Amino acid sequence: MPNTTKIWMFLRFQALLVAGCVALVWGLKGLGPALSAACGGAVALIGGVIYALILSKVGSVGRVAVLHLHLVAEIAKLCGMFAAVVILFVFYRQANWIWVFAGLLVAYSAYWFGLLIKI
């Protein structure tokens, strides 16, 4: 299986975890905190999509450039996530930041689950 297919499969798994978290928060705390958790998960998903789009070029570069491409992808991911948080802060002032952080943590827990189940 090509690496890009694994990356997109991982992103689907990450989105599934975020959806489960949002459903749980919505059932327990209501719509406001659930939207905040969804925003936190979306920030992590945006970063993951940026990373995946950059890594989709791995097939077209030489072996020496692969590490450089991973570094560029990670930097772009962090910049994209920072921009998403700034946009969230500016346009969604009523966000409950504890639930935003919880959604972000759930999305990032997918990395550890992915390592455990070798996605």
C-alpha positions in Angstrom: 0.0 0.0 0.0 1.5 3.4 -0.9 2.4 5.8 1.9 -0.1 8.4 0.7 -2.9 5.8 1.0 -1.9 5.1 4.5 -1.8 8.8 5.3 -5.3 9.4 4.0 -6.5 6.3 5.9 -5.0 7.7 9.0 -6.8 11.0 8.5 -10.1 9.2 8.1 -9.4 7.4 11.4 -8.6 10.8 13.0 -11.9 12.2 11.7 -13.8 9.2 13.1 -12.2 9.8 16.6 -13.1 13.5 16.4 -16.7 12.7 15.4 -17.0 10.2 18.3 -15.7 12.8 20.7 -18.1 15.5 19.4 -21.1 13.1 19.7 -20.1 12.2 23.2 -19.6 15.9 24.2 -22.9 16.8 22.5 -24.7 14.1 24.5 -23.2 15.1 27.8 -22.7 18.9 27.6 -24.8 20.2 24.8 -24.3 21.9 21.4 -21.9 24.7 22.5 -19.1 22.6 23.9 -19.6 20.0 21.1 -19.0 22.8 18.5 -15.9 23.8 20.4 -14.6 20.2 20.4 -15.4 20.0 16.7 -13.3 23.1 16.1 -10.4 21.7 18.0 -10.6 18.5 16.0 -10.8 20.5 12.8 -7.6 22.3 13.7 -5.8 19.0 14.0 -7.4 17.7 10.8 -6.4 20.8 8.8 -2.8 20.2 9.9 -3.0 16.6 8.9 -4.4 17.4 5.5 -1.6 20.0 4.9 0.9 17.3 5.8 -0.7 14.7 3.6 -0.8 17.1 0.6 2.9 17.9 0.9 3.8 14.3 1.4 1.9 13.3 -1.7 4.9 14.6 -3.7 7.2 11.9 -2.2 7.0 9.8 -5.3 8.3 12.6 -7.5 11.4 13.4 -5.5 14.6 11.5 -4.9 15.4 9.6 -1.8 17.7 12.3 -0.5 14.8 14.8 -0.6 12.3 12.7 1.4 13.6 13.8 4.8 13.5 17.4 3.7 10.0 17.0 2.4 8.9 15.6 5.8 10.5 18.6 7.5 8.7 21.0 5.2 5.4 19.2 5.7 5.8 19.3 9.5 6.5 23.1 9.4 3.6 23.7 7.1 1.3 21.7 9.3 2.3 23.7 12.4 1.9 27.0 10.5 -1.5 25.9 9.2 -2.7 24.8 12.7 -1.5 28.1 14.2 -3.4 30.0 11.5 -6.5 27.9 12.1 -6.4 28.7 15.9 -5.9 32.4 15.2 -8.9 32.3 12.8 -10.9 30.4 15.4 -10.0 32.9 18.1 -11.0 35.9 15.9 -14.2 34.6 14.4 -15.6 32.3 17.2 -15.2 34.2 20.4 -17.7 32.2 22.3 -15.6 29.0 21.9 -15.1 27.1 25.1 -11.4 26.6 25.0 -11.3 23.6 27.3 -13.4 21.7 24.7 -11.4 23.0 21.8 -8.3 21.6 23.5 -10.1 18.4 24.2 -11.1 18.0 20.6 -7.5 18.7 19.6 -6.2 16.1 22.0 -8.6 13.5 20.8 -7.5 14.1 17.2 -3.8 13.9 18.2 -4.4 10.7 20.1 -5.0 9.2 16.7 -1.2 9.4 16.1 -0.6 7.1 19.1 -3.5 4.7 18.1 -2.0 4.7 14.6 1.3 3.7 15.9 -0.2 0.9 18.1 -2.3 -0.6 15.3 0.2 0.3 12.6 -2.0 2.2 10.2 
